[in-house]
Every structure is written in C-alpha cells, then in structure tokens.
C-alpha cells in the first residue's frame, strides 16, 4: 500500500509567477552594456547620442553628417557622384541623389558650419550660383589626388604630432610594424590631445594609446608631411608606413609609457 507523503508547508506553497526575461538584468549584462557604450573602436558602432534621441532635428543632422562623410570620403564612385581631383562634388548632384533626397542646402550648411571637427568645406560660385562641397581629408578614393594640403617643412612642423589608436591595434601591429595608411591616402595625426587648445581634429576622443611622432626626424629623412584645412597632420610615410623608429614616445590614457 502506498503511503501518502506529508510535505513541509514551505515546499507546498504556490510558486511566485516568473518575471518576463526582458525585465531581468544581470550585473554581467549591465556591465557589458556599459562597456559597449563607453568604449569605441574601429568597426564598432558608436554610442547613441542622447541629444539625437531627444531632438529629431539633431538626429536628422547627425544622419546627414555620417552619410555625407561616407559619400565624400569613400562612396562617390559607388553612388555615381562626379568628384573633382580636389575632392569636390556639386551640391545639386548630391541633393538630387536618392540617398540625400530628404536634405536641403540649409541642412548642408548647418552640418558644415556646426561640425566640431570641421570635416567639410562648402564653397559658392556667385558667377554661376553653384555650390560645391568636399571632405577635408580621410579619402580612400584613388581619383582624389589634389586635396590642397599644405606641405610641412622643418620650420612649420607643429611642436606636437600625435596619432591616437586602440590598445589592440597597438599590441597587434603598430608596435612592431609601424603606422600604416590602410585604405586611406594618409596616416592621420593631431597637433595635440583632444580637448587641448587649437586641436580641432585628427584623433578619436576614445583613443586608448597615443603615439607621439618625431616628425622632424622623419622630414629630415625625406618623409613628406602635410596639414589639412582643418588642422589634421597627414603623412603617407614611406611606401604607406611610418616605421616605429619615428615614434618619439607612446603612452596610454593614464600616461603609462608603452615605448
């Protein structure tokens, strides 16, 4: 005969309903989200802009700026936009393209004027009443051969020239092989660290490693260096590489010496 078991009350209480999975947030997932928002590397989606979420007009301009940057630096051929050797595209052609049909000349002027890194130049010809726009640097298009850069000499080299990169890129290539132009025409450098006086562009604010370059030595060895209209210091090195011998010092964000 089967005996009836009498379980303790604590084991016979009804279970509480489970919360939906979407309402549960573990510390590990919170940490990974925070890390994803606080760090940014090449190929990684940048964090969303809080102002963009709050203001549709800001979001509109941010989308335009990103699309414009791609078109003028890398995608003109792909999009069928005629580009001059100095990187200019006719604004009428740009805004007629399906990708930019929701934007106006006023939108373009706002993006150019308000860009904190001064990435673009917009010009107007009063004789023909036509507008042209270009990216100031960062091109991968082979057809762009005359960016109107200013060549640096021993007398015009800035006191500081620094390239910002990620710790992973430093450890897995740059440290041993040097800085490479990759798909661009030049290696990009700044005249100081982000936020310093006179530093407009040339380095991501999220850079983890700062490579300070002895440009004077490089120029003495025959390496060509240039400055773009928005103050970015550029060089294609020798055969696309700035060798480690030209690294003056290398530090991380905390100032620790890496070389």
N, C-alpha and C positions, 0 to 999 in steps of 0.2 A: 504494500500500500504506500502510495506517495504521500510524503509529509508536506504540509503547507509551511513555507518559509515565512517568517515574520521579519521583514527588513526594517532597519532603523529608520526613524522618520526623516532623517537628513538625506536618506537615499531615495525616499519616495516622494519628495517634494517635486512639483512640476518644474521643468526646466524653463528658465527665462528665454524669451524669444531672442534669437541672434540678431545683431545689428547688421544692416547691409554692409557688404565688404567695402563699398565706396566710402562709408563713414569711418572706417578704421584706418589709422595712420600710425605705423610703427616708427620708432626712432630712426631705424636704418633708412626707411623710405624718406623720412623728413630730412635726414642728413644728406641723402643723395640728391634730393631736390634742391637743397640749399647750396650744395657744392656745384650743381649744374648751373644755378643762377649766378654764383659768384665767380665762376671760372669761365674762361673763354679761350679756345684755341682755334687753330686753322681748321676749317671744315666743320666746326661746331656751330650750331645755331645760336646766335646772340640772345641774351636775355630780353624779354619783352620790356618795352618802355612803359612805365607807369603812366606818363603823360599821354602816350599814344592811346592807352586803354580809356583814359578819362576824356580825351578831346578828339573827336573824329577828324577835325581839321589837321591836327598834329599827325595822326595816323596816316592821313591822306598824303601829307608831305613826306613822311618817312618812307612810305611805299614808293613814292615817286623818286626820291633820292636814291634808293637802293637800285631801282630799275634803271635809272639814268646812269648811275655809276657802272653798272654791268654793260649797258649798251655802249657807252663811250670808251670804256677801257678794253672790253673783250668781245662784245657781241655785235658790233656794227655790221660785219660781213654776214653773220648768221641772220640778222634782222633785215638785211638788204638795204642798209643805210649807207649812202655815199659819204666817205670820210676823206678829208684832205690829208696831205702828208704831215701837216702840223696838228692833226687830231680833231679838226673842227667838223661839225655836222650842221647842216641847215636846220634851223628850228622848225621851219614849215614842214620839212620832210619828217622830222622827229614826231611832231604832234599829229601828223596825218597817219602815222603808223598805228595799226590796231592795238598795239601794246600800250600806247600812250594817248589813246583817243579820249580818255576821261580827264585829261590835264590841259591846262591853258598856258598861255605865255605868262600870265600873272603868277600861276603856280610855279613855273620855271624860275621866274625872277625871285620868288620867295625862297625857293630851295637853294639857289646860287648865293643869294645875299645872306641867308641865315646859316649856311653850313659852317660849323665851328672849325673845320679843318681846311676851309677854302679849297675844296677839291675841284671846283669848276670855274671856268671863265666864260662869261656871256658877253658877246660884242654886238653892236648895232651899226650898220652902214646907213647913214642918213641919205646918201645919194640914191640908193636902191630901196631903202626902207626894209632891209632884210636883217634877220638876226642869225647869229651862229653861236654854238656852244661847244665846249670841249672839256675833257678831264685834264687836269694839270699834270698828272703823272700816273703811273701804275698800269700802263698799257701792256697787253700781250699781243696786240695786233701788229703783224710784221709790216703792214702798209704805213704805219705811223713812224716816220723817220726824222721828223723835224719838230721837236717839242718846244723849241725856243727856250732851251735851257741856258743858264749862264755857267760858263766854264770856270772852275775854281783854279786859282794859282796859289803859289806859296804865300802871296801877300793877302789873299782873300779867304783862306781856309778858316772856318769858324773855330773858336777855342775848344769847343766840344763837338764831337761827332759820335753818335751812339746808335746802335741797332738793337731793337727790342725783339725778343723771341721767347719761345716756351722752353721750359726745363727739358722736356722730352726731345725737342729739336736740337737743343744744345748737346745733350748727352749722346744722342744717336746720329750725329752727323757733323754739326758745325764745329764742335770741339776739335775733331781730328781733320776734317776736310775743308773747313772754312765756310764762308757765306757764299751761297750760290744764287744766281738771278732766278733760277727755276723757270717758270713760264713767262716771266716779265722781261723787260729790257734791262732793268737795273735792280740792284740791291737798294732798299730804301733805308735811310737813316734820318735821325733828327738832330737838331742843334742843341739838344739838352733833353732832360726828362720831362714827361708830360706834366703840365701844370706850371712849369718854370716860365719865367718872363721871356717873351719872344718866341716860345716854342708853340707853333701852330699845328704842325702835322709831322708825320714821319715815323710814328711809333704807336702801337696799340697801348691803351692805358692798362690793359690786363697783362702786359708782358711780364714774364717771371724772371727773365735773365736779360741783363744789359751788357752789350758788347761794345766797349769803347775802342774806337779805331784810331790808329796813328796815321791820319791822312797825310801829314807832312812827309812821312817816310814813304808812303805809297806814291805820292806825287813825284817825289824825288826819284823813285824807281820807274816813273813813266806811266803810272796808272792815271786814267782820266776820272775826274770828279766834277759834278755839276750841282747847281741849285735850281730847283723848280720855282715857278712864280709864287707858290705858297710856302716856300721855305724848306722843302724837303731836300735833303742832301742825297745825291744819287751817284752810283758807280756800277759799271758792269765788270769791274775788276780786270783780271787777266783771263781771257777765254771764259768769262762768265763766273769767275770765282775770286773772292777776296780771301787770300790764304791766312791761316792763323798767325803767321809771322807779323801781320799788321795789326793784331789785336793788342792794344795797349794794356787793358785790364778787363776782366769780366767779373761781374758781381750779380748776386741775386737781389730780390726786392728788399731783403733785410740788410744788404750791404756786405754780405759774406763773400769773400774772394773765391772765385771758381777757377781763376787762372792768373 
